Structures are given as structure tokens and as C-alpha cells.
């Protein structure tokens, strides 16, 4: 049985994704840049880049954010100043799934992870950051909100040597443990739901499995009363993560659901982000210093970078308004719409 064929039927896709179209180039954020990364099968990932005003002169951190299922990159204009104002300044790039905003194609449950894998830090540097005349970011943190956590975690795993941290906001651990999905499975023929529930077919989301292979610093932010993605999913991700205990954290927001954390704990949310950025930046700096020392010592000196710090190497090439509603390896990317 082909699980991808089942999950990409309208019954599931229309519950998982709520794409809307909009035009590029209408941002109220000074200096914002819209564009798209061409991926595969006539699909693209749209983006809106919010460069910090100092990013042309300084190597500032960058947050790479995959949003939720009913959001658009274009709707992050009001939130961008908060992300860009973290610590001493950062840039933000928000990514649209295929079929959202000005991105070509249509979203797919089975291919969501592959979409994340297709967007490397290298392609973002060449197609977005350089064109905005930014300096190469010193620290890259991938952010995934809700269903965007799948693309984010897959992106981190595929490019872990070029990424310095992973932040999951209301992130998913396993597709078939979500209340909406378990309810929909009951509507399928019994033999189909039995095969899916047996675990024989691989979960296309499987964030916990990916996290078990990632030693990157991890921050999990989750509403304790979330009914769409219950907080147990965040706890499962925390337990699964291979990050050192001191480098993985879960903050549960009391009495908050899926979409109202920023409304009630906006200040605290960005305080957590700022602390996490400091942790990731320190790790990135340590790795860069060790890499420089190892290179200076020469190949014959026997020097090496420790397995722990090598996870944080520099890149080789250099509340949203809508909120969520209930509801194979990709080819390389190229630039569009710049």
C-alpha cells in the first residue's frame, strides 16, 4: 500500500493545508525582499526576507521560519520587528510552502519533509541574502511553527553542519498521534486504518525520529492547553532529541492553546528566543574558533574538532494574523522572482 497516495488525497491535504495566494512586493517592512526558490516538479518555496538594517555591514544571526498551515510569509510584517529586534539584532526569512502566497505548485503531506530538505543554507545565501547585500549570517537558527516544524526539522537534519539551532513552536512529533488525524483515520476502511495504525508504513512527519539523529541545540515552545497539537507531542520531541541535556529545553505556556501564546506571553516568548540565540551563537563561535585552530595547526598535527562541537560549523558557502486552523529527497534549488 502506498501511504503517500493515501495522505495526498484531498480528504487529508485539505485538512492539513489552507493555502491562499497573494502578490509579492507589497511589504510595509523597510527593506523587505520577496522571492522564491525553485525546487522540483514545477514547485517553488516562496519567501519574504526581513533583513536587519545592520545586516549589510555586520554578520548578524538569521532566523529561517517555516510558518503554520493557515499563515503566509506576507503576514509576518507585524511580527518581523520582534524577531529582528532579538538581542543585538537579527534578520528573518519566512518561507511559504508550495501553493502559498506567490509560490508555485501545491502543498503535499508526503513531500513536506522533502521541501524542507531542498532549501539549504547555501541556496538561501546565494539566492536571497547576497541579493539583499547582507553579510554572511554568523548564526543560522531554523524555526518551525506547527506543521512547519516538519519542514524545519527535515531541513536541519539534511543540512546540520550549516545550522546552529532548531526552534519548534507548537511543533509536531508524529502525524498519526494528532487528534485530528486519529479521528479521520476512523473514517477510512478498517483495513486501511489498521495498516496505518500498525506502524508498518513510515510516518512522513516523524519529527521525533529526525530529532533522535540531531545534536543541535533545541528549544520547544508549546501551549499547555493546545488541542490541535497536544503538548505531549512537544514532550515526545524533547525526549527523542539527541542534543545534550543542557542544550534542549521545553517551555510550556500555561492555559494557552495553539494560536494564542503571543497574545498572552509575547514578551516571555521573545525572551526565550533571545536566550536560545545566545546559546546557539556561543556554540557557533566556539566551532569557528576550533575550526580556525585546527586549520592553522595543519593536517599533520593530529588536531581535530570534537564530535560535539562539529555539529555547529559555519555554512560552507559562506503571532501571525491567521494562525493555524484545525484541520524522497528533493532536487537542488534555484532562484526565482528576484
DRENDO-1510 file (C-alpha; in Angstrom, 1 decimal, always signed):
<recs>
REC; n; res; u; v; w
REC; 1; UNK; +0.0; +0.0; +0.0 .
REC; 2; UNK; +1.3; +3.5; -0.9 .
REC; 3; UNK; +0.9; +5.7; +2.1 .
REC; 4; UNK; +1.8; +8.8; +0.2 .
REC; 5; UNK; -1.1; +8.1; -2.2 .
REC; 6; UNK; -3.5; +7.9; +0.7 .
REC; 7; UNK; -2.2; +11.0; +2.6 .
REC; 8; UNK; -2.1; +13.2; -0.5 .
REC; 9; UNK; -5.8; +12.7; -1.2 .
REC; 10; UNK; -8.0; +15.8; -0.8 .
REC; 11; UNK; -9.5; +14.5; +2.4 .
REC; 12; UNK; -6.2; +14.8; +4.2 .
REC; 13; UNK; -4.5; +17.6; +2.2 .
REC; 14; UNK; -7.4; +20.0; +2.6 .
REC; 15; UNK; -7.4; +19.4; +6.4 .
REC; 16; UNK; -3.6; +19.8; +6.7 .
REC; 17; UNK; -3.1; +22.9; +4.5 .
REC; 18; UNK; -5.1; +26.1; +3.9 .
REC; 19; UNK; -3.1; +27.9; +1.1 .
REC; 20; UNK; -4.0; +31.4; +0.0 .
REC; 21; UNK; -2.5; +33.4; -2.8 .
REC; 22; UNK; -1.1; +36.9; -2.7 .
REC; 23; UNK; +1.2; +39.0; -4.7 .
REC; 24; UNK; +4.9; +39.6; -3.9 .
REC; 25; UNK; +6.3; +43.1; -3.3 .
REC; 26; UNK; +3.8; +44.7; -1.0 .
REC; 27; UNK; +5.6; +44.7; +2.3 .
REC; 28; UNK; +5.4; +47.6; +4.8 .
REC; 29; UNK; +8.7; +46.5; +6.3 .
REC; 30; UNK; +11.5; +48.7; +5.1 .
REC; 31; UNK; +14.0; +46.7; +3.0 .
REC; 32; UNK; +11.9; +43.6; +2.8 .
REC; 33; UNK; +12.7; +41.3; -0.2 .
REC; 34; UNK; +10.3; +38.8; -1.7 .
REC; 35; UNK; +11.4; +35.9; -3.9 .
REC; 36; UNK; +11.1; +32.2; -4.4 .
REC; 37; UNK; +13.3; +29.1; -4.5 .
REC; 38; UNK; +12.5; +26.8; -7.4 .
REC; 39; UNK; +12.7; +23.2; -6.1 .
REC; 40; UNK; +11.3; +20.4; -8.2 .
REC; 41; UNK; +8.2; +19.2; -10.1 .
REC; 42; UNK; +7.2; +22.7; -11.1 .
REC; 43; UNK; +7.0; +23.8; -7.5 .
REC; 44; UNK; +8.7; +26.5; -5.5 .
REC; 45; UNK; +9.1; +27.8; -2.0 .
REC; 46; UNK; +8.3; +31.5; -1.6 .
REC; 47; UNK; +10.0; +33.7; +0.9 .
REC; 48; UNK; +9.9; +37.2; +2.4 .
REC; 49; UNK; +13.2; +38.3; +3.8 .
REC; 50; UNK; +13.3; +40.9; +6.5 .
REC; 51; UNK; +17.0; +42.0; +6.7 .
REC; 52; UNK; +18.1; +43.8; +9.8 .
REC; 53; UNK; +19.3; +47.4; +8.9 .
REC; 54; UNK; +22.8; +46.5; +10.0 .
REC; 55; UNK; +23.0; +43.2; +8.2 .
REC; 56; UNK; +24.8; +44.8; +5.2 .
REC; 57; UNK; +27.7; +45.8; +7.5 .
REC; 58; UNK; +27.6; +43.1; +10.2 .
REC; 59; UNK; +27.4; +39.3; +10.2 .
REC; 60; UNK; +24.2; +39.1; +12.2 .
REC; 61; UNK; +22.2; +36.0; +13.1 .
REC; 62; UNK; +19.3; +34.9; +10.9 .
REC; 63; UNK; +16.1; +33.1; +11.8 .
REC; 64; UNK; +14.7; +30.8; +9.0 .
REC; 65; UNK; +11.0; +30.4; +9.8 .
REC; 66; UNK; +8.5; +27.8; +8.3 .
REC; 67; UNK; +5.1; +29.0; +9.3 .
REC; 68; UNK; +1.8; +27.2; +10.2 .
REC; 69; UNK; -0.8; +25.8; +7.8 .
REC; 70; UNK; -3.0; +28.9; +7.6 .
REC; 71; UNK; -0.4; +31.6; +7.5 .
REC; 72; UNK; +1.6; +33.4; +4.8 .
REC; 73; UNK; +5.1; +34.8; +4.8 .
REC; 74; UNK; +3.5; +38.2; +3.8 .
REC; 75; UNK; +1.6; +38.2; +7.0 .
REC; 76; UNK; +4.7; +38.3; +9.1 .
REC; 77; UNK; +5.3; +42.1; +8.6 .
REC; 78; UNK; +3.8; +42.9; +12.1 .
REC; 79; UNK; +5.9; +40.3; +13.8 .
REC; 80; UNK; +9.2; +40.8; +11.9 .
REC; 81; UNK; +10.4; +43.7; +14.1 .
REC; 82; UNK; +10.2; +41.5; +17.2 .
REC; 83; UNK; +12.3; +38.7; +15.6 .
REC; 84; UNK; +14.7; +41.3; +14.1 .
REC; 85; UNK; +14.9; +43.0; +17.5 .
REC; 86; UNK; +16.1; +40.0; +19.4 .
REC; 87; UNK; +19.4; +40.5; +21.2 .
REC; 88; UNK; +21.6; +43.0; +19.3 .
REC; 89; UNK; +19.8; +42.4; +16.1 .
REC; 90; UNK; +18.9; +39.6; +13.7 .
REC; 91; UNK; +17.4; +39.0; +10.2 .
REC; 92; UNK; +14.3; +36.9; +9.5 .
REC; 93; UNK; +13.3; +35.0; +6.4 .
REC; 94; UNK; +9.8; +33.4; +6.4 .
REC; 95; UNK; +9.2; +30.6; +3.9 .
REC; 96; UNK; +5.9; +29.7; +2.2 .
REC; 97; UNK; +5.0; +26.2; +1.2 .
REC; 98; UNK; +4.3; +25.4; -2.4 .
REC; 99; UNK; +0.9; +26.9; -3.4 .
REC; 100; UNK; +1.1; +29.6; -0.7 .
REC; 101; UNK; +1.5; +33.3; -1.4 .
REC; 102; UNK; +3.4; +33.6; -4.7 .
REC; 103; UNK; +4.9; +30.1; -4.6 .
REC; 104; UNK; +4.2; +27.7; -7.4 .
REC; 105; UNK; +2.6; +24.3; -7.1 .
REC; 106; UNK; +0.5; +22.8; -4.3 .
REC; 107; UNK; +1.3; +21.5; -0.8 .
REC; 108; UNK; +1.7; +17.8; -0.1 .
REC; 109; UNK; +1.7; +15.9; +3.1 .
REC; 110; UNK; +4.0; +13.2; +1.8 .
REC; 111; UNK; +6.5; +15.7; +0.3 .
REC; 112; UNK; +6.6; +18.3; +3.1 .
REC; 113; UNK; +9.9; +17.0; +4.5 .
REC; 114; UNK; +11.4; +16.9; +1.1 .
REC; 115; UNK; +10.5; +20.5; +0.6 .
REC; 116; UNK; +12.4; +21.4; +3.8 .
REC; 117; UNK; +15.4; +19.3; +2.7 .
REC; 118; UNK; +15.6; +21.2; -0.7 .
REC; 119; UNK; +16.2; +24.6; +0.9 .
REC; 120; UNK; +19.8; +24.6; +2.0 .
REC; 121; UNK; +21.6; +27.5; +3.8 .
REC; 122; UNK; +23.8; +27.6; +0.7 .
REC; 123; UNK; +20.9; +28.3; -1.7 .
REC; 124; UNK; +19.4; +30.9; +0.8 .
REC; 125; UNK; +22.8; +32.7; +0.8 .
REC; 126; UNK; +23.2; +32.7; -3.0 .
REC; 127; UNK; +19.6; +33.5; -3.9 .
REC; 128; UNK; +18.4; +35.7; -1.0 .
REC; 129; UNK; +20.9; +37.0; +1.4 .
REC; 130; UNK; +23.5; +38.0; -1.1 .
REC; 131; UNK; +20.9; +39.8; -3.3 .
REC; 132; UNK; +19.9; +41.8; -0.2 .
REC; 133; UNK; +23.6; +42.7; +0.2 .
REC; 134; UNK; +23.6; +41.0; +3.6 .
REC; 135; UNK; +26.8; +39.8; +5.2 .
REC; 136; UNK; +27.0; +36.0; +5.7 .
REC; 137; UNK; +25.0; +35.2; +8.8 .
REC; 138; UNK; +27.1; +34.3; +11.8 .
REC; 139; UNK; +24.4; +32.0; +13.2 .
REC; 140; UNK; +21.5; +30.3; +11.5 .
REC; 141; UNK; +18.5; +29.1; +13.5 .
REC; 142; UNK; +15.7; +27.1; +11.9 .
REC; 143; UNK; +12.2; +27.8; +13.2 .
REC; 144; UNK; +9.2; +25.6; +12.6 .
REC; 145; UNK; +5.7; +26.5; +13.7 .
REC; 146; UNK; +3.1; +23.8; +13.9 .
REC; 147; UNK; +3.1; +21.9; +10.6 .
REC; 148; UNK; +6.1; +24.0; +9.6 .
REC; 149; UNK; +8.0; +22.0; +12.2 .
REC; 150; UNK; +8.2; +19.1; +9.7 .
REC; 151; UNK; +9.9; +21.1; +7.0 .
REC; 152; UNK; +12.1; +22.7; +9.6 .
REC; 153; UNK; +13.3; +19.5; +11.3 .
REC; 154; UNK; +13.9; +17.9; +7.9 .
REC; 155; UNK; +15.9; +20.9; +6.8 .
REC; 156; UNK; +18.0; +20.8; +9.9 .
REC; 157; UNK; +18.8; +17.1; +9.5 .
REC; 158; UNK; +19.7; +17.5; +5.8 .
REC; 159; UNK; +22.0; +20.5; +6.5 .
REC; 160; UNK; +23.0; +20.1; +10.1 .
REC; 161; UNK; +26.6; +21.1; +9.6 .
REC; 162; UNK; +25.4; +24.5; +8.3 .
REC; 163; UNK; +22.8; +25.1; +11.0 .
REC; 164; UNK; +23.3; +26.2; +14.7 .
REC; 165; UNK; +19.9; +25.5; +16.3 .
REC; 166; UNK; +16.3; +24.4; +15.9 .
REC; 167; UNK; +13.3; +26.1; +17.5 .
REC; 168; UNK; +9.9; +24.4; +17.3 .
REC; 169; UNK; +6.8; +26.4; +18.2 .
REC; 170; UNK; +3.8; +24.1; +18.8 .
REC; 171; UNK; +5.8; +21.5; +16.9 .
REC; 172; UNK; +4.6; +18.1; +15.8 .
REC; 173; UNK; +6.2; +14.8; +16.9 .
REC; 174; UNK; +4.2; +12.2; +14.9 .
REC; 175; UNK; +1.4; +12.6; +12.4 .
REC; 176; UNK; -0.7; +9.7; +13.4 .
REC; 177; UNK; -0.8; +10.8; +17.1 .
REC; 178; UNK; -2.6; +14.1; +16.2 .
REC; 179; UNK; -6.2; +14.2; +17.4 .
REC; 180; UNK; -7.5; +15.4; +14.0 .
REC; 181; UNK; -5.7; +12.6; +12.2 .
REC; 182; UNK; -6.8; +9.8; +14.5 .
REC; 183; UNK; -10.4; +11.0; +14.0 .
REC; 184; UNK; -10.0; +11.0; +10.2 .
REC; 185; UNK; -8.5; +7.5; +10.2 .
REC; 186; UNK; -11.7; +6.2; +11.7 .
REC; 187; UNK; -13.5; +7.3; +8.5 .
REC; 188; UNK; -11.3; +5.1; +6.3 .
REC; 189; UNK; -12.0; +1.5; +5.5 .
REC; 190; UNK; -10.9; -0.6; +8.5 .
REC; 191; UNK; -8.2; -2.5; +6.7 .
REC; 192; UNK; -6.6; +0.8; +5.6 .
REC; 193; UNK; -6.6; +2.4; +9.1 .
REC; 194; UNK; -5.4; -0.9; +10.6 .
REC; 195; UNK; -2.3; -0.9; +8.4 .
REC; 196; UNK; -1.6; +2.7; +9.2 .
REC; 197; UNK; -2.0; +2.2; +12.9 .
REC; 198; UNK; +0.2; -0.9; +12.8 .
REC; 199; UNK; +3.2; +1.3; +12.2 .
REC; 200; UNK; +4.3; -0.8; +9.1 .
REC; 201; UNK; +4.1; +2.4; +7.0 .
REC; 202; UNK; +6.6; +5.1; +7.8 .
REC; 203; UNK; +5.2; +8.4; +9.3 .
REC; 204; UNK; +6.0; +11.1; +6.7 .
REC; 205; UNK; +6.3; +13.7; +9.5 .
REC; 206; UNK; +8.3; +11.7; +12.1 .
REC; 207; UNK; +9.9; +14.6; +13.8 .
REC; 208; UNK; +10.8; +12.6; +16.9 .
REC; 209; UNK; +12.8; +10.2; +14.7 .
REC; 210; UNK; +14.6; +13.0; +13.0 .
REC; 211; UNK; +15.4; +14.7; +16.3 .
REC; 212; UNK; +16.9; +11.4; +17.6 .
REC; 213; UNK; +19.6; +12.0; +14.9 .
REC; 214; UNK; +20.2; +15.7; +15.7 .
REC; 215; UNK; +22.6; +17.0; +18.4 .
REC; 216; UNK; +21.8; +20.6; +17.6 .
REC; 217; UNK; +20.5; +22.9; +20.4 .
REC; 218; UNK; +16.7; +22.6; +20.6 .
REC; 219; UNK; +14.1; +24.9; +22.0 .
REC; 220; UNK; +10.5; +23.8; +22.2 .
REC; 221; UNK; +7.7; +26.3; +22.9 .
REC; 222; UNK; +4.2; +24.9; +23.4 .
REC; 223; UNK; +0.8; +25.9; +24.8 .
REC; 224; UNK; -0.2; +23.5; +27.7 .
REC; 225; UNK; -3.8; +23.5; +26.5 .
REC; 226; UNK; -3.1; +23.1; +22.8 .
REC; 227; UNK; -5.9; +20.8; +21.4 .
REC; 228; UNK; -4.6; +20.7; +17.8 .
REC; 229; UNK; -1.1; +19.6; +18.6 .
REC; 230; UNK; -1.2; +18.5; +22.3 .
REC; 231; UNK; +1.8; +19.3; +24.5 .
REC; 232; UNK; +2.6; +15.6; +24.7 .
REC; 233; UNK; +4.0; +16.0; +21.2 .
REC; 234; UNK; +6.5; +18.5; +22.5 .
REC; 235; UNK; +7.4; +16.3; +25.4 .
REC; 236; UNK; +8.0; +13.4; +23.0 .
REC; 237; UNK; +10.3; +15.6; +20.9 .
REC; 238; UNK; +12.2; +16.7; +23.9 .
REC; 239; UNK; +12.8; +13.1; +25.0 .
REC; 240; UNK; +13.7; +12.0; +21.5 .
REC; 241; UNK; +16.3; +14.8; +20.9 .
REC; 242; UNK; +19.9; +13.7; +20.8 .
REC; 243; UNK; +21.0; +17.2; +21.9 .
REC; 244; UNK; +23.0; +17.3; +25.2 .
REC; 245; UNK; +20.6; +17.8; +28.1 .
REC; 246; UNK; +21.9; +21.4; +28.7 .
REC; 247; UNK; +21.1; +22.2; +25.1 .
REC; 248; UNK; +17.5; +21.1; +24.8 .
REC; 249; UNK; +14.6; +22.9; +26.6 .
REC; 250; UNK; +10.8; +22.9; +26.7 .
REC; 251; UNK; +8.8; +25.9; +27.8 .
REC; 252; UNK; +5.1; +25.2; +28.3 .
REC; 253; UNK; +2.8; +28.2; +28.3 .
REC; 254; UNK; +0.1; +27.7; +30.9 .
REC; 255; UNK; -3.6; +27.8; +29.7 .
REC; 256; UNK; -2.5; +28.6; +26.1 .
REC; 257; UNK; -3.8; +26.9; +23.0 .
REC; 258; UNK; -2.3; +26.6; +19.5 .
REC; 259; UNK; -2.6; +30.2; +18.4 .
REC; 260; UNK; -2.7; +32.5; +21.4 .
REC; 261; UNK; +0.7; +32.2; +23.0 .
REC; 262; UNK; +2.0; +35.6; +21.7 .
REC; 263; UNK; -1.2; +37.2; +22.8 .
REC; 264; UNK; -0.7; +36.2; +26.4 .
REC; 265; UNK; +3.1; +35.7; +26.6 .
REC; 266; UNK; +4.6; +37.7; +23.8 .
REC; 267; UNK; +7.3; +39.3; +25.9 .
REC; 268; UNK; +8.3; +36.0; +27.5 .
REC; 269; UNK; +8.2; +34.2; +24.1 .
REC; 270; UNK; +10.9; +36.5; +22.7 .
REC; 271; UNK; +12.9; +36.4; +25.9 .
REC; 272; UNK; +13.1; +32.6; +25.4 .
REC; 273; UNK; +14.1; +33.2; +21.7 .
REC; 274; UNK; +16.8; +35.6; +22.8 .
REC; 275; UNK; +18.3; +33.2; +25.4 .
REC; 276; UNK; +18.3; +30.4; +22.8 .
REC; 277; UNK; +20.0; +32.7; +20.2 .
REC; 278; UNK; +22.8; +33.4; +22.8 .
REC; 279; UNK; +23.3; +29.6; +23.3 .
REC; 280; UNK; +23.4; +28.9; +19.6 .
REC; 281; UNK; +25.7; +31.9; +18.9 .
REC; 282; UNK; +28.2; +30.8; +21.5 .
REC; 283; UNK; +28.2; +27.3; +20.1 .
REC; 284; UNK; +28.7; +28.6; +16.5 .
REC; 285; UNK; +31.6; +30.9; +17.7 .
REC; 286; UNK; +33.3; +28.0; +19.6 .
REC; 287; UNK; +33.1; +25.9; +16.5 .
REC; 288; UNK; +34.5; +28.6; +14.3 .
REC; 289; UNK; +37.4; +29.2; +16.6 .
REC; 290; UNK; +38.1; +25.4; +16.8 .
REC; 291; UNK; +38.0; +25.1; +13.1 .
REC; 292; UNK; +40.4; +28.0; +12.7 .
REC; 293; UNK; +42.8; +26.5; +15.2 .
REC; 294; UNK; +42.6; +23.1; +13.5 .
REC; 295; UNK; +43.3; +24.6; +10.1 .
REC; 296; UNK; +46.3; +26.6; +11.5 .
REC; 297; UNK; +47.8; +23.5; +13.1 .
REC; 298; UNK; +47.9; +21.8; +9.7 .
REC; 299; UNK; +46.8; +18.3; +8.6 .
REC; 300; UNK; +49.9; +16.7; +10.1 .
REC; 301; UNK; +49.4; +18.0; +13.6 .
REC; 302; UNK; +46.8; +15.5; +14.6 .
REC; 303; UNK; +44.4; +18.2; +15.7 .
REC; 304; UNK; +40.7; +17.6; +15.2 .
REC; 305; UNK; +37.4; +19.2; +16.1 .
REC; 306; UNK; +35.5; +17.3; +18.8 .
REC; 307; UNK; +32.4; +15.4; +17.7 .
REC; 308; UNK; +30.2; +17.5; +19.9 .
REC; 309; UNK; +31.3; +20.9; +18.6 .
REC; 310; UNK; +31.4; +19.8; +15.0 .
REC; 311; UNK; +27.6; +19.9; +14.9 .
REC; 312; UNK; +27.8; +23.7; +14.9 .
REC; 313; UNK; +30.0; +24.5; +11.9 .
REC; 314; UNK; +29.6; +27.7; +9.9 .
REC; 315; UNK; +27.8; +27.4; +6.5 .
REC; 316; UNK; +30.1; +26.0; +3.9 .
REC; 317; UNK; +29.4; +28.7; +1.2 .
REC; 318; UNK; +29.6; +31.5; +3.2 .
REC; 319; UNK; +1.5; +36.0; +16.2 .
REC; 320; UNK; +0.8; +35.7; +12.6 .
REC; 321; UNK; -2.7; +37.2; +11.8 .
REC; 322; UNK; -4.3; +34.0; +10.6 .
REC; 323; UNK; -2.8; +31.3; +12.8 .
REC; 324; UNK; -3.4; +27.6; +12.3 .
REC; 325; UNK; -6.8; +26.1; +11.8 .
REC; 326; UNK; -7.9; +22.6; +12.7 .
REC; 327; UNK; -7.6; +20.8; +10.3 .
REC; 328; UNK; +12.1; +11.1; -1.4 .
REC; 329; UNK; +14.9; +13.5; -1.5 .
REC; 330; UNK; +14.3; +16.8; -3.3 .
REC; 331; UNK; +16.5; +18.1; -6.1 .
REC; 332; UNK; +18.6; +21.2; -5.7 .
REC; 333; UNK; +17.0; +24.7; -5.7 .
REC; 334; UNK; +17.4; +27.7; -8.0 .
REC; 335; UNK; +16.4; +31.3; -7.7 .
REC; 336; UNK; +13.2; +32.9; -8.9 .
REC; 337; UNK; +11.2; +36.1; -8.7 .
REC; 338; UNK; +14.1; +38.4; -7.5 .
</recs>
